[in-house]
Structures are given as C-alpha cells and as structure tokens.
C-alpha cells in the first residue's frame, strides 16, 4: 500500500530556509520532509527549475537565499 502526500512549495521552502544551511542534498531534504531520497531529488529538481536553488555539485544544491525570501519567491 502506498500513500501519496502533496507538500506545498511554501512548506518546502520554509523547511529548507529554516535550516540556515547554504547547501542542501537530497538526503538532507529527505530527512527534513520525511520522504524518500528519490522524491527529495525530484523536489530539488523542481526547486532548481523554479530558480530557488542551483546545482553546486553532483549531490549538493546551493540555496539562493535572496530568491527564497523575496516577494516573488514565497
């Protein structure tokens, strides 16, 4: 049995922004949100497409704090 959960972009951004970290990984996001690392990777890809983060390395993403807290962000 599987359960589908929908997380709002605002919630995800507040969780990532609340960590105070400049860089996040799929593993870290999976722990924060309680989802699989595969789902966390998809979430990070979506946030990258939206411009909230940018790929830093093969595993890490840099959080764009200015975009995260700007009016057009959240």
C-alpha positions in Angstrom: 0.0 0.0 0.0 1.3 3.4 -0.9 0.2 6.8 0.3 0.6 10.0 -1.8 1.3 13.2 0.1 1.3 16.6 -1.5 3.6 19.2 0.0 3.2 22.9 -0.8 6.1 24.8 -2.3 5.8 27.3 0.6 6.2 24.5 3.2 9.2 23.0 1.4 10.9 26.4 1.1 10.2 27.2 4.7 11.7 23.9 5.8 14.8 24.4 3.7 15.1 28.0 4.6 14.6 27.3 8.3 17.7 25.1 8.4 20.0 28.1 7.8 22.2 25.9 5.5 23.6 27.3 2.3 23.8 23.9 0.6 21.4 21.0 0.7 21.4 17.5 -0.6 18.7 15.0 -1.5 19.5 13.1 1.7 19.1 16.2 3.9 15.8 17.1 2.2 14.5 13.6 2.6 15.2 13.7 6.3 13.6 17.2 6.7 10.4 16.3 4.8 10.1 12.6 5.6 10.2 11.5 2.0 12.4 9.1 0.1 15.7 10.4 -1.4 14.3 9.8 -4.9 11.3 12.1 -4.1 13.7 14.6 -2.5 15.7 14.6 -5.7 12.6 15.3 -7.7 11.7 18.1 -5.3 15.2 19.6 -5.6 15.0 19.4 -9.4 11.7 21.3 -9.3 13.2 24.0 -7.0 16.1 24.3 -9.4 13.7 24.8 -12.3 11.9 27.5 -10.3 15.1 29.3 -9.5 15.2 28.8 -5.7 18.3 26.7 -5.7 21.1 25.9 -8.1 23.2 22.8 -8.6 26.6 23.2 -6.9 28.0 19.7 -7.3 26.9 16.2 -8.3 25.0 15.9 -5.0 24.6 19.3 -3.5 22.5 22.4 -4.3 23.2 25.9 -3.3 20.2 27.7 -1.7 19.6 31.1 -3.2 18.6 33.0 -0.1 17.7 36.2 -1.9 15.2 34.4 -4.1 14.0 32.3 -1.1 13.0 35.4 0.9 12.0 37.8 -1.9 8.4 38.7 -2.6 8.3 36.8 -5.8 9.7 33.7 -4.0 7.2 32.7 -1.4 
